[in-house]
Amino acid sequence: MTATGHRVAAQAWDDALAQSIIARHQTLDGPLLPILHALQERFGYVDARAVPAIAEALNLSRADVHGVVSFYHDYRAEPAGQHVLKLCRAEACQSMGSERLALELERALGIRFGETTPDGRVTLEAVYCLGNCALSPAAVIDGKLYGRIDAARAVGLVRGAVQ
């Protein structure tokens, strides 16, 4: 996804291109997050091979870089599916049935949270607050927010997205 919410076709990981992205951003103030965002936007994920390259360029430890990558849920260690469904599992959405919805989505898609369907079409992710509590349960499908979602609607939206 770009900042405008449009899905960008990810490119296969390329160490030389990743290195040029790191070099282009390393002189910014606080360059770590901009580098990670740029890598994620270009490749759709941050490959583990980027961690030592970033650490060296920014004079950080590999543990520091890995800690940031693993802390923020929007950074991926591997490519996501063609479509991403994020279901809010925070308290307000839980009180409105998101846990039941989560089970129904896992069953309908044949995957668990944090996984991608075998055909690579859908990735299912948990998030903990989309800021849409008044319309819970809430979900985001390919960057578009939906409220008062139920299993039939969520599965229908996903099926519509993958056709």
C-alpha positions as CSV (number, residue, x, y, z in Angstrom):
1,M,0.0,0.0,0.0
2,T,1.2,3.5,-0.7
3,A,0.4,6.4,1.5
4,T,-2.7,7.1,-0.6
5,G,-4.0,3.5,0.1
6,H,-3.3,2.2,-3.4
7,R,-1.9,-1.3,-3.6
8,V,1.5,-1.5,-5.3
9,A,2.8,-4.6,-6.9
10,A,5.7,-5.8,-4.8
11,Q,9.0,-6.4,-6.5
12,A,11.1,-9.4,-5.8
13,W,13.8,-8.7,-3.2
14,D,16.9,-7.2,-4.7
15,D,19.9,-6.7,-2.4
16,A,21.5,-4.0,-4.7
17,L,18.2,-2.1,-4.9
18,A,17.7,-2.4,-1.1
19,Q,21.2,-1.0,-0.6
20,S,20.4,2.0,-2.8
21,I,17.2,2.7,-0.9
22,I,19.1,2.6,2.4
23,A,21.8,4.9,1.0
24,R,19.2,7.3,-0.3
25,H,17.5,7.6,3.1
26,Q,20.4,7.3,5.6
27,T,21.2,11.0,5.7
28,L,17.7,11.9,6.9
29,D,17.1,12.9,10.5
30,G,15.9,9.7,12.2
31,P,16.4,7.6,9.1
32,L,15.5,4.1,10.4
33,L,11.7,4.4,10.0
34,P,11.9,6.1,6.6
35,I,14.3,3.4,5.4
36,L,12.0,0.6,6.6
37,H,8.9,2.3,5.0
38,A,10.7,2.7,1.7
39,L,11.8,-1.0,1.7
40,Q,8.3,-2.2,2.7
41,E,6.7,0.0,0.0
42,R,9.1,-1.2,-2.7
43,F,9.2,-4.9,-1.9
44,G,6.1,-5.5,0.2
45,Y,8.2,-6.6,3.2
46,V,11.5,-6.1,4.9
47,D,13.8,-9.0,4.2
48,A,16.0,-10.3,7.0
49,R,19.0,-9.5,4.7
50,A,18.2,-5.8,5.1
51,V,18.8,-5.8,8.9
52,P,22.6,-6.0,8.8
53,A,22.8,-3.6,5.9
54,I,20.7,-1.0,7.7
55,A,22.6,-1.6,11.0
56,E,25.9,-0.9,9.3
57,A,24.7,2.1,7.4
58,L,23.2,3.7,10.5
59,N,25.8,2.6,13.0
60,L,23.2,0.6,15.0
61,S,23.3,-2.9,16.3
62,R,21.4,-5.6,14.4
63,A,19.4,-6.1,17.5
64,D,18.3,-2.5,17.4
65,V,17.1,-2.7,13.8
66,H,15.5,-6.1,14.3
67,G,13.7,-4.8,17.4
68,V,12.1,-1.9,15.4
69,V,11.1,-4.2,12.5
70,S,9.5,-6.7,14.9
71,F,7.9,-4.2,17.1
72,Y,5.7,-2.4,14.5
73,H,3.0,-4.7,13.1
74,D,2.9,-3.1,9.7
75,Y,6.4,-4.3,8.8
76,R,6.4,-7.7,7.3
77,A,9.2,-10.3,7.3
78,E,7.8,-11.9,4.2
79,P,5.5,-10.8,1.4
80,A,1.8,-10.5,2.2
81,G,-0.9,-12.0,0.0
82,Q,-2.5,-10.1,-2.9
83,H,-5.2,-8.9,-0.5
84,V,-4.9,-8.1,3.2
85,L,-7.7,-8.4,5.7
86,K,-7.1,-6.8,9.1
87,L,-9.6,-7.5,11.8
88,C,-9.8,-5.4,14.9
89,R,-9.5,-7.6,18.0
90,A,-9.4,-4.9,20.6
91,E,-11.9,-4.7,23.5
92,A,-14.7,-2.7,21.8
93,C,-14.7,-4.9,18.8
94,Q,-14.5,-8.0,21.1
95,S,-17.6,-6.9,22.9
96,M,-19.4,-6.7,19.6
97,G,-18.4,-10.2,18.4
98,S,-15.0,-9.9,16.7
99,E,-13.7,-13.1,18.3
100,R,-16.5,-15.1,16.8
101,L,-15.9,-13.3,13.6
102,A,-12.2,-14.2,13.8
103,L,-13.0,-17.9,14.1
104,E,-15.4,-17.7,11.2
105,L,-12.9,-16.0,9.0
106,E,-10.2,-18.5,9.8
107,R,-12.6,-21.3,8.9
108,A,-13.8,-19.6,5.7
109,L,-10.2,-18.8,4.5
110,G,-8.6,-22.0,5.8
111,I,-5.8,-20.1,7.5
112,R,-5.0,-18.7,11.0
113,F,-4.2,-15.1,11.8
114,G,-0.8,-14.1,10.6
115,E,-1.0,-16.5,7.7
116,T,-1.6,-16.2,4.0
117,T,-3.8,-18.6,1.9
118,P,-1.8,-21.2,0.0
119,D,-2.7,-19.5,-3.3
120,G,-1.1,-16.3,-2.0
121,R,-4.3,-14.3,-2.4
122,V,-5.3,-13.3,1.1
123,T,-3.4,-12.5,4.3
124,L,-5.3,-12.4,7.6
125,E,-4.0,-10.1,10.3
126,A,-5.1,-9.1,13.7
127,V,-4.9,-5.4,14.7
128,Y,-5.7,-3.8,18.0
129,C,-7.8,-0.8,17.3
130,L,-8.7,0.8,14.1
131,G,-10.2,3.8,15.7
132,N,-13.7,2.8,14.6
133,C,-15.0,1.6,17.9
134,A,-18.5,3.1,17.5
135,L,-19.0,0.9,14.4
136,S,-17.4,-2.3,15.8
137,P,-16.6,-4.8,14.8
138,A,-14.3,-3.2,12.3
139,A,-12.0,-4.5,9.6
140,V,-9.7,-3.1,6.9
141,I,-9.5,-4.8,3.6
142,D,-6.8,-3.6,1.3
143,G,-6.6,-0.3,3.1
144,K,-10.4,0.4,3.2
145,L,-12.1,0.6,6.6
146,Y,-15.4,-1.3,7.2
147,G,-17.6,-1.0,10.3
148,R,-20.3,-3.2,11.7
149,I,-18.9,-6.1,9.8
150,D,-20.1,-9.7,10.2
151,A,-18.7,-12.9,8.9
152,A,-20.9,-13.0,5.8
153,R,-20.0,-9.5,4.8
154,A,-16.2,-9.9,5.5
155,V,-16.1,-13.2,3.6
156,G,-18.1,-11.6,0.8
157,L,-15.7,-8.6,0.6
158,V,-12.7,-10.9,0.6
159,R,-14.2,-13.1,-2.1
160,G,-15.1,-10.0,-4.1
161,A,-11.5,-8.7,-3.7
162,V,-9.9,-11.9,-4.9
163,Q,-12.1,-12.5,-7.9
